[in-house]
Amino acid sequence: MKEYKYIPKKAMVIFAHPDDAEIGTGATIAKWIKNGSEVVYVLATTGSSGSNDMNMTSNKIVDIRSNEQIEAANVLGVKEIISLNFIDGMLESNRKLLSDLVLNIRKFKPETVFTHDPFRMNNFLHRDHRNLGFSVMDAIYPYARDHLHFPEQINNEVQPHKVKDLLFWGSDTPNVSIDVSEFASNKIESLAKHESQLPGLSLGSDYGKNILKRLKDSAKESDFKYAESFRMIVARS
C-alpha cells in the first residue's frame, strides 16, 4: 500500500453523523493540523437517532451529540464545524444535499476531501453513509468544478473549485496509508468525547485497544507503527 505523505494547506472532512469523522480520520486530522493544515468539518445530520437508551428522545440526543462533536473536534484542533442539519436516517442523495456540499467546497476550497466509501460491500454500511459518499463524489466532480452547475452560488467569495484528492475511509480496498504513529492517542481521546456512543472508551479500554489494533493492522505493510488507510481517487481536472 502506498504511503500518502502530502499534507495539504486545506482539507475537508464530510461525514454523516457525530463521531464518524474521528472514527474515519481522527489521527490523520490531528497530524495534519499540527503540521499547519486548516481543516473544516462538514456534518450532514443532527445525529437525532443515535441512541440505544429507551428513555432518550431525539431532542435530547441532538444537543448531547452536538456538544460531544464540538469537544471531539477541539481535541484534534478543528476550529470550524459546518452543520447541514439533515435528519439522521433520512439523508438522501438529492439536489438539496448536492447543493449544500458544492457550496461548502467552493467556499472553503479544500485540496483534499475525506468521506465515507459508498462502495463498501464486505460489511454493513449505514444508508446515510452510502448516500453521502455518492453525493460527495458528485459534488467534487463535476459540480463544484464547473461554473454552470449551481451558477447562483457564484460571487466574489464563492468560485468554482477543483479538489485534488478524495480519500474514502471504511473501504474494502484501501490503496494509501498515512503514518499516524504519533497521533493514535489523539484519535482515541477525541472519540472518548462521544460518550453517548462510546461509553467508557479510553486508551486502556478494550475498545481503545481494538482501535490501536486496527491502526496497527493498517500499517502492517509499512515501516511505521500505526496508520490510517483510505481508498484514494485523484479528482478529475
Backbone bond lengths (Angstrom), bond angles and torsions (degrees), N, CA, C in turn:
res aa  C-N    CA-C-N  psi(-1)  N-CA   C-N-CA  omega(-1)  CA-C   N-CA-C  phi
1 M - - - 1.465 - - 1.527 109.57 -
2 K 1.300 116.80 133.28 1.456 121.71 -177.65 1.520 111.05 -74.31
3 E 1.335 116.08 140.80 1.453 120.40 176.24 1.531 109.84 -83.51
4 Y 1.315 115.83 130.16 1.465 121.65 176.94 1.529 106.62 -92.98
5 K 1.325 116.81 107.36 1.464 121.52 -174.43 1.522 113.46 -100.52
6 Y 1.314 116.43 -16.38 1.464 119.92 -174.77 1.526 111.06 -66.25
7 I 1.312 116.81 132.01 1.461 122.20 175.48 1.523 107.52 -115.41
8 P 1.333 117.67 109.67 1.470 120.71 -173.96 1.527 112.32 -76.72
9 K 1.303 114.84 160.33 1.465 119.28 173.87 1.520 110.82 -71.08
10 K 1.343 115.95 -35.03 1.462 120.65 179.40 1.522 109.51 -134.57
11 A 1.327 115.25 137.57 1.461 120.67 176.77 1.520 108.61 -139.20
12 M 1.326 115.15 157.38 1.468 121.56 -179.88 1.519 108.77 -133.27
13 V 1.317 116.24 135.91 1.458 122.42 174.61 1.522 107.43 -113.21
14 I 1.324 116.45 117.61 1.462 121.80 -178.21 1.527 107.65 -110.84
15 F 1.327 117.05 118.81 1.458 120.42 -170.78 1.523 111.42 -142.14
16 A 1.319 114.95 156.27 1.462 120.30 -170.82 1.521 113.30 -80.50
17 H 1.330 117.41 -45.13 1.462 121.51 -171.40 1.531 110.71 -131.53
18 P 1.331 117.76 153.46 1.458 120.04 171.69 1.530 109.60 -53.81
19 D 1.277 117.46 131.88 1.472 131.86 -179.43 1.524 113.39 96.97
20 D 1.346 118.50 -17.62 1.466 120.19 179.94 1.533 112.05 -62.64
21 A 1.321 117.17 -37.76 1.466 120.31 -177.35 1.519 111.02 -64.25
22 E 1.329 116.40 -43.67 1.463 120.34 -178.64 1.525 111.06 -70.24
23 I 1.337 116.35 -36.57 1.464 119.91 176.13 1.524 110.18 -61.97
24 G 1.324 116.41 -44.05 1.460 120.12 -174.57 1.507 115.16 -81.60
25 T 1.349 116.93 -37.83 1.469 119.21 -168.10 1.527 114.47 -139.34
26 G 1.333 118.41 12.04 1.462 120.31 -169.70 1.515 115.14 -53.55
27 A 1.329 117.19 -46.13 1.463 120.07 -177.44 1.526 111.43 -71.05
28 T 1.322 116.19 -39.47 1.468 120.32 178.69 1.521 111.19 -62.86
29 I 1.322 116.45 -44.12 1.465 120.15 -179.63 1.516 110.92 -63.02
30 A 1.338 116.70 -42.51 1.470 120.02 177.24 1.528 110.47 -58.53
31 K 1.322 116.56 -42.90 1.463 121.11 179.93 1.523 111.34 -65.20
32 W 1.321 116.15 -47.35 1.453 119.09 -176.19 1.520 112.18 -65.48
33 I 1.320 116.25 -41.52 1.474 118.88 179.64 1.522 110.43 -64.66
34 K 1.321 117.56 -40.32 1.467 119.97 177.93 1.519 110.83 -61.67
35 N 1.344 115.94 -29.00 1.462 120.21 -179.49 1.531 113.08 -95.85
36 G 1.335 116.93 16.85 1.457 120.31 170.23 1.510 117.31 102.21
37 S 1.337 118.33 -0.25 1.462 119.54 178.44 1.523 111.40 -71.97
38 E 1.310 114.78 147.68 1.464 121.65 169.98 1.523 106.71 -101.59
39 V 1.327 116.42 120.38 1.458 121.32 -174.58 1.525 109.63 -120.70
40 V 1.308 115.87 131.73 1.462 121.18 176.29 1.521 108.57 -117.06
41 Y 1.326 115.67 141.82 1.453 123.08 174.27 1.529 109.43 -96.90
42 V 1.326 116.45 137.12 1.462 121.64 169.50 1.526 106.95 -120.71
43 L 1.317 115.65 108.04 1.462 123.14 -176.67 1.525 109.22 -99.84
44 A 1.336 115.69 120.86 1.463 119.14 -171.02 1.521 114.35 -79.07
45 T 1.341 118.55 -41.45 1.468 120.25 -175.51 1.521 111.43 -117.59
46 T 1.317 114.37 170.56 1.469 120.97 -179.84 1.520 112.75 -83.33
47 G 1.330 117.82 -11.04 1.463 119.91 -175.62 1.510 113.31 72.40
48 S 1.331 116.86 25.34 1.470 122.02 -170.84 1.517 114.88 -71.64
49 S 1.329 117.97 -10.41 1.472 120.12 -179.96 1.519 112.32 -110.60
50 G 1.312 117.82 8.00 1.458 121.60 -171.29 1.506 114.95 -90.01
51 S 1.322 117.34 69.02 1.465 120.41 175.75 1.521 110.73 -156.29
52 N 1.345 115.62 141.39 1.460 121.87 172.97 1.517 112.09 -100.68
53 D 1.324 116.58 1.24 1.462 122.53 178.93 1.525 109.10 -80.02
54 M 1.332 116.86 115.14 1.462 121.10 -176.43 1.529 113.02 -65.41
55 N 1.332 117.12 -15.79 1.463 120.79 178.83 1.526 112.69 -94.74
56 M 1.321 115.73 -2.85 1.466 120.32 -178.64 1.530 110.15 -81.10
57 T 1.322 116.70 146.45 1.458 122.13 174.16 1.523 109.33 -113.79
58 S 1.327 116.30 161.26 1.465 120.42 178.82 1.517 111.71 -62.02
59 N 1.327 116.86 -40.30 1.466 119.65 -179.84 1.524 111.59 -61.18
60 K 1.321 116.33 -41.59 1.462 120.04 -179.44 1.525 111.60 -68.91
61 I 1.324 115.96 -45.08 1.464 118.63 -174.27 1.527 111.83 -68.99
62 V 1.328 117.86 -29.00 1.468 120.13 177.72 1.517 110.39 -61.02
63 D 1.317 117.25 -47.94 1.470 120.95 179.83 1.527 111.31 -64.79
64 I 1.325 115.90 -42.03 1.468 120.06 -179.87 1.523 110.46 -61.36
65 R 1.323 116.02 -48.95 1.465 119.50 -175.95 1.529 112.16 -70.92
66 S 1.314 116.51 -32.22 1.462 119.64 176.16 1.525 110.75 -62.33
67 N 1.327 116.93 -45.36 1.462 120.82 178.64 1.526 111.44 -66.10
68 E 1.330 116.04 -39.43 1.463 119.61 177.72 1.523 110.98 -62.29
69 Q 1.327 116.58 -39.95 1.464 119.71 -179.33 1.521 111.45 -66.53
70 I 1.307 116.99 -38.97 1.465 120.45 177.17 1.525 110.27 -61.97
71 E 1.336 116.23 -44.79 1.469 120.02 -179.63 1.527 111.18 -65.20
72 A 1.329 117.11 -40.53 1.463 120.57 178.98 1.521 111.13 -64.30
73 A 1.322 116.71 -42.48 1.466 120.83 178.48 1.527 110.68 -62.89
74 N 1.328 116.40 -39.09 1.466 120.60 179.26 1.528 111.60 -61.17
75 V 1.325 116.73 -36.87 1.461 120.59 178.88 1.529 110.65 -59.62
76 L 1.324 115.94 -39.88 1.465 120.87 -176.63 1.520 112.94 -85.77
77 G 1.331 117.09 -16.13 1.458 120.80 -178.66 1.507 114.38 97.49
78 V 1.332 117.52 8.85 1.471 120.95 177.57 1.521 108.59 -74.34
79 K 1.321 116.34 124.99 1.463 120.69 -174.19 1.527 113.40 -98.83
80 E 1.333 118.00 -17.15 1.465 119.62 -174.99 1.523 111.06 -132.53
81 I 1.327 115.53 126.79 1.457 122.50 174.91 1.516 107.95 -120.89
82 I 1.315 116.36 117.03 1.463 121.48 176.42 1.520 107.81 -96.25
83 S 1.313 117.29 120.80 1.459 121.93 -178.28 1.523 109.89 -104.64
84 L 1.333 116.15 122.28 1.466 120.87 179.96 1.528 111.41 -86.80
85 N 1.330 117.60 -18.86 1.471 123.75 170.29 1.526 114.69 64.35
86 F 1.327 116.70 33.87 1.460 118.80 169.36 1.526 109.41 -75.88
87 I 1.328 116.73 159.73 1.461 120.90 -177.11 1.523 110.05 -78.64
88 D 1.310 115.82 131.35 1.458 122.94 178.31 1.531 110.14 -58.35
89 G 1.331 116.37 125.39 1.456 121.60 -179.90 1.513 114.19 90.33
90 M 1.346 116.47 -5.03 1.464 120.50 -178.25 1.528 111.75 -125.76
91 L 1.334 116.10 24.00 1.461 120.25 -178.62 1.524 109.68 -75.92
92 E 1.310 116.41 121.26 1.458 122.19 -177.99 1.530 110.46 -111.34
93 S 1.306 116.43 142.54 1.465 121.14 175.09 1.525 107.68 -81.33
94 N 1.331 114.57 79.28 1.465 119.61 -173.76 1.528 110.89 -127.26
95 R 1.312 114.82 -175.45 1.461 121.52 -174.85 1.536 112.29 -63.90
96 K 1.327 117.05 -37.18 1.468 120.62 -179.35 1.522 110.58 -65.11
97 L 1.318 117.23 -48.74 1.461 120.10 178.76 1.527 110.15 -61.89
98 L 1.313 117.25 -44.02 1.465 121.18 -179.95 1.524 111.09 -58.97
99 S 1.317 116.56 -45.28 1.460 121.08 179.67 1.523 111.52 -60.64
100 D 1.332 116.65 -44.60 1.470 120.48 -179.85 1.527 111.05 -62.66
101 L 1.318 116.46 -41.87 1.460 120.07 -179.92 1.524 111.43 -66.96
102 V 1.311 116.61 -44.71 1.470 120.54 179.41 1.528 110.31 -60.22
103 L 1.314 116.42 -44.57 1.463 120.02 -179.08 1.520 111.22 -59.31
104 N 1.320 117.40 -44.45 1.466 119.90 -177.64 1.516 112.30 -72.22
105 I 1.311 117.92 -34.37 1.467 120.28 174.78 1.529 109.95 -65.29
106 R 1.311 117.17 -42.48 1.467 120.30 179.27 1.530 111.88 -67.20
107 K 1.309 117.54 -35.72 1.466 120.94 -178.93 1.518 111.98 -73.57
108 F 1.344 116.42 -45.52 1.460 119.54 -173.94 1.527 112.62 -86.95
109 K 1.331 117.75 -28.85 1.466 123.85 176.94 1.537 113.46 59.83
110 P 1.323 118.28 56.17 1.468 119.95 178.64 1.525 111.69 -73.06
111 E 1.324 115.10 145.97 1.469 119.84 171.19 1.522 110.16 -79.15
112 T 1.332 115.89 -38.39 1.454 122.39 -177.22 1.522 109.37 -124.19
113 V 1.322 116.11 138.20 1.464 122.32 177.28 1.522 108.76 -123.87
114 F 1.337 115.92 136.63 1.465 123.02 173.34 1.527 109.42 -109.59
115 T 1.332 116.43 144.72 1.463 120.31 171.81 1.526 110.27 -163.72
116 H 1.334 115.72 -179.22 1.462 122.82 178.00 1.527 111.03 -69.23
117 D 1.347 116.85 143.22 1.459 119.99 174.33 1.524 109.08 -83.21
118 P 1.338 118.07 111.68 1.469 120.24 -177.30 1.522 113.36 -74.85
119 F 1.336 116.89 -8.37 1.466 120.82 -177.26 1.525 112.81 -98.06
120 R 1.314 116.68 12.54 1.464 120.54 177.99 1.521 110.02 -63.55
121 M 1.348 116.91 127.06 1.458 121.92 -174.94 1.526 113.47 -123.63
122 N 1.327 117.71 -23.97 1.460 120.82 -172.28 1.523 113.63 -80.43
123 N 1.316 117.48 -12.11 1.460 122.66 178.21 1.520 109.04 -140.72
124 F 1.326 115.91 166.76 1.455 119.62 175.71 1.526 110.13 -61.28
125 L 1.312 115.20 147.69 1.459 121.84 178.74 1.519 108.17 -134.87
126 H 1.321 116.03 123.56 1.458 121.11 178.74 1.526 109.56 -57.55
127 R 1.304 116.02 137.37 1.468 120.38 -178.09 1.526 111.81 -58.63
128 D 1.324 117.49 -38.50 1.464 120.32 177.02 1.524 110.97 -60.10
129 H 1.340 116.25 -39.87 1.467 120.44 179.78 1.523 110.58 -63.52
130 R 1.322 115.00 -44.86 1.470 120.02 -178.53 1.523 110.99 -63.77
131 N 1.324 117.13 -48.61 1.463 120.47 -178.48 1.533 112.03 -64.32
132 L 1.325 115.64 -37.71 1.460 118.14 179.08 1.523 111.10 -68.53
133 G 1.341 117.00 -42.25 1.463 119.84 179.67 1.513 112.18 -58.05
134 F 1.338 116.40 -44.71 1.466 119.61 177.82 1.524 111.00 -62.43
135 S 1.319 116.80 -42.02 1.467 120.23 -177.36 1.520 112.15 -67.86
136 V 1.331 116.84 -35.59 1.466 119.49 177.39 1.523 110.42 -64.31
137 M 1.334 116.77 -42.06 1.462 119.81 176.18 1.523 111.03 -57.79
138 D 1.307 116.63 -47.01 1.467 120.74 -179.90 1.524 111.38 -63.73
139 A 1.343 115.38 -41.12 1.462 119.20 -177.75 1.521 111.63 -62.33
140 I 1.322 116.32 -39.38 1.462 120.73 -180.00 1.520 111.15 -69.78
141 Y 1.333 115.51 -46.61 1.465 120.33 179.63 1.519 109.90 -138.11
142 P 1.316 117.39 120.67 1.472 126.59 7.71 1.530 114.21 -103.73
143 Y 1.333 117.73 -0.06 1.467 119.58 -162.32 1.529 115.08 -66.65
144 A 1.331 119.42 -47.61 1.467 119.61 -179.69 1.525 111.20 -69.11
145 R 1.327 115.46 -26.76 1.464 121.01 -175.15 1.521 113.02 -76.41
146 D 1.321 116.82 -38.12 1.464 121.04 -168.37 1.529 111.32 -101.57
147 H 1.303 116.26 126.08 1.462 121.15 -171.11 1.531 113.63 -67.78
148 L 1.316 117.82 -19.90 1.459 119.51 -178.71 1.522 112.69 -84.25
149 H 1.338 117.55 -5.08 1.456 121.55 168.55 1.527 107.90 -90.70
150 F 1.306 116.91 129.00 1.462 122.84 -177.40 1.536 110.94 49.14
151 P 1.339 117.70 53.88 1.465 120.24 -177.37 1.528 112.74 -64.05
152 E 1.327 116.93 -21.29 1.469 120.12 179.00 1.530 112.43 -65.77
153 Q 1.346 117.03 -16.69 1.461 120.79 179.09 1.525 112.51 -78.83
154 I 1.307 116.82 -22.73 1.460 120.90 -169.41 1.527 111.35 -74.31
155 N 1.337 114.76 127.74 1.468 121.53 175.09 1.527 107.50 -154.26
156 N 1.327 116.95 -165.28 1.464 119.61 -176.57 1.523 112.79 -62.65
157 E 1.340 116.95 -31.86 1.462 120.99 -177.12 1.519 113.23 -97.47
158 V 1.319 117.52 -24.56 1.466 121.92 -177.20 1.523 108.45 -111.35
159 Q 1.324 114.97 112.48 1.455 121.38 -177.40 1.528 109.77 -128.48
160 P 1.330 118.38 156.86 1.463 120.17 174.61 1.524 110.60 -53.45
161 H 1.330 116.06 146.65 1.465 119.85 -175.54 1.514 110.79 -141.82
162 K 1.327 115.81 139.38 1.459 122.73 177.04 1.528 109.55 -105.02
163 V 1.321 116.96 113.75 1.465 122.17 173.83 1.518 108.31 -73.72
164 K 1.331 117.04 143.75 1.466 121.27 -178.95 1.534 111.00 -83.42
165 D 1.330 116.79 -56.29 1.463 121.58 -175.62 1.525 111.15 -130.33
166 L 1.316 115.63 143.65 1.459 122.85 172.66 1.524 107.65 -115.80
167 L 1.331 116.96 122.92 1.452 122.51 -178.50 1.528 109.34 -116.01
168 F 1.331 115.64 120.80 1.458 122.14 178.78 1.528 109.87 -96.80
169 W 1.311 116.72 132.28 1.468 119.12 170.09 1.540 108.86 -97.84
170 G 1.339 115.26 164.74 1.459 120.55 -179.93 1.505 113.64 72.10
171 S 1.313 117.26 24.44 1.463 121.14 -174.50 1.527 111.78 -84.23
172 D 1.320 115.95 147.32 1.465 121.49 171.48 1.529 111.18 -72.62
173 T 1.321 116.02 -24.97 1.471 120.52 -174.25 1.530 111.27 -131.01
174 P 1.323 118.02 65.62 1.468 119.17 178.46 1.520 110.75 -64.74
175 N 1.324 116.21 146.67 1.469 119.83 -179.75 1.522 113.64 -127.26
176 V 1.348 117.22 -2.82 1.463 120.61 174.21 1.524 109.25 -137.64
177 S 1.322 114.99 152.72 1.462 120.40 175.15 1.520 109.21 -131.51
178 I 1.315 115.30 153.19 1.462 121.51 179.72 1.523 107.99 -121.71
179 D 1.308 116.37 127.66 1.457 122.55 -179.81 1.534 109.17 -68.98
180 V 1.335 115.86 113.05 1.465 120.50 179.38 1.524 110.22 -122.83
181 S 1.313 116.55 29.93 1.462 121.43 -174.48 1.522 113.15 -55.65
182 E 1.321 117.02 -33.29 1.466 120.45 -178.22 1.528 112.60 -91.68
183 F 1.337 116.91 1.58 1.463 118.91 -171.48 1.531 113.62 -127.59
184 A 1.321 117.42 11.40 1.461 120.24 179.13 1.522 111.36 -62.02
185 S 1.317 116.67 -39.32 1.467 119.63 -179.30 1.527 111.47 -67.27
186 N 1.338 117.07 -31.11 1.470 120.49 176.87 1.522 110.48 -63.69
187 K 1.310 116.54 -40.11 1.461 120.97 178.72 1.526 110.33 -61.34
188 I 1.326 116.08 -47.71 1.464 120.07 -178.37 1.522 110.77 -66.94
189 E 1.321 117.20 -41.13 1.464 120.43 179.10 1.527 111.23 -61.81
190 S 1.325 116.89 -40.45 1.470 119.73 179.87 1.529 110.62 -68.85
191 L 1.327 116.87 -41.59 1.469 120.18 178.75 1.517 111.67 -65.21
192 A 1.318 117.33 -31.45 1.461 120.91 179.71 1.531 112.10 -63.93
193 K 1.331 116.75 -21.29 1.466 120.38 177.34 1.530 111.35 -69.45
194 H 1.336 117.42 -19.96 1.466 121.21 178.02 1.529 109.11 -87.25
195 E 1.310 115.08 62.70 1.466 120.97 -172.10 1.523 112.59 -65.45
196 S 1.331 117.86 -30.22 1.463 120.17 179.21 1.521 111.83 -67.24
197 Q 1.319 116.73 -24.02 1.463 121.88 -178.81 1.525 112.54 -101.84
198 L 1.322 116.40 -32.69 1.467 121.84 -173.48 1.523 110.19 -131.50
199 P 1.333 117.37 63.69 1.469 119.92 -176.36 1.528 111.74 -62.82
200 G 1.313 114.92 136.14 1.456 119.89 176.25 1.519 115.32 81.11
201 L 1.323 117.73 4.56 1.459 120.07 179.87 1.523 110.39 -68.04
202 S 1.313 115.45 130.56 1.462 122.19 173.75 1.525 107.41 -154.04
203 L 1.314 115.85 174.08 1.457 120.12 -178.18 1.528 111.36 -60.56
204 G 1.324 116.33 -33.65 1.465 120.10 -177.26 1.515 115.03 -95.76
205 S 1.333 117.90 -1.60 1.458 120.88 -179.01 1.529 110.39 -75.76
206 D 1.328 115.63 165.79 1.465 119.52 179.55 1.526 110.87 -59.90
207 Y 1.342 115.89 -42.30 1.458 118.23 -179.73 1.525 111.14 -68.18
208 G 1.343 115.79 -37.10 1.458 119.39 176.76 1.523 111.70 -62.00
209 K 1.325 116.14 -40.81 1.464 120.75 177.67 1.530 110.80 -65.97
210 N 1.330 116.05 -35.68 1.461 120.06 178.56 1.527 111.47 -66.40
211 I 1.346 116.73 -38.01 1.470 120.79 175.78 1.525 109.88 -61.24
212 L 1.324 116.49 -45.69 1.463 120.33 179.11 1.530 111.25 -61.54
213 K 1.332 115.85 -38.11 1.462 119.40 178.41 1.524 111.11 -62.93
214 R 1.335 116.54 -42.77 1.458 119.61 179.29 1.529 111.44 -65.01
215 L 1.326 115.94 -39.33 1.465 119.21 176.84 1.524 110.95 -65.17
216 K 1.318 116.11 -37.40 1.461 120.17 177.98 1.525 110.51 -67.79
217 D 1.327 117.24 -41.12 1.464 120.96 177.94 1.524 111.24 -61.70
218 S 1.329 116.27 -36.55 1.469 119.77 179.46 1.523 112.34 -68.10
219 A 1.342 115.28 -19.78 1.471 120.01 -178.52 1.524 112.60 -100.45
220 K 1.330 117.91 5.43 1.466 119.88 -170.61 1.529 113.33 -65.24
221 E 1.335 117.86 -23.74 1.461 120.18 177.89 1.523 111.90 -93.74
222 S 1.330 116.20 7.99 1.465 121.08 -175.04 1.523 110.09 -119.47
223 D 1.323 115.71 177.39 1.455 120.00 178.93 1.525 111.43 -103.57
224 F 1.349 117.45 17.87 1.454 120.31 175.06 1.522 110.15 -115.67
225 K 1.327 116.28 166.03 1.466 121.10 -169.80 1.511 112.83 -76.85
226 Y 1.335 117.30 -48.87 1.458 122.07 -175.83 1.523 110.19 -127.55
227 A 1.328 115.39 145.76 1.465 120.17 178.43 1.520 109.87 -146.94
228 E 1.330 115.07 154.06 1.454 121.51 164.55 1.522 106.47 -107.56
229 S 1.325 116.38 137.61 1.459 120.05 -175.72 1.518 110.90 -115.45
230 F 1.326 115.38 150.27 1.451 122.42 -174.60 1.526 110.30 -145.29
231 R 1.324 115.42 158.72 1.451 120.39 167.50 1.522 107.20 -99.29
232 M 1.296 116.34 115.30 1.465 121.09 -175.12 1.521 110.09 -102.15
233 I 1.316 115.52 136.40 1.453 120.76 165.34 1.528 107.59 -125.96
234 V 1.309 114.92 141.38 1.458 120.83 179.15 1.517 107.95 -86.22
235 A 1.314 116.03 123.92 1.454 119.71 -177.29 1.519 111.23 -62.43
236 R 1.315 115.05 138.84 1.451 119.91 -178.49 1.537 110.41 -68.12
237 S 1.307 116.16 132.71 1.473 120.20 -176.58 1.530 110.31 -86.74
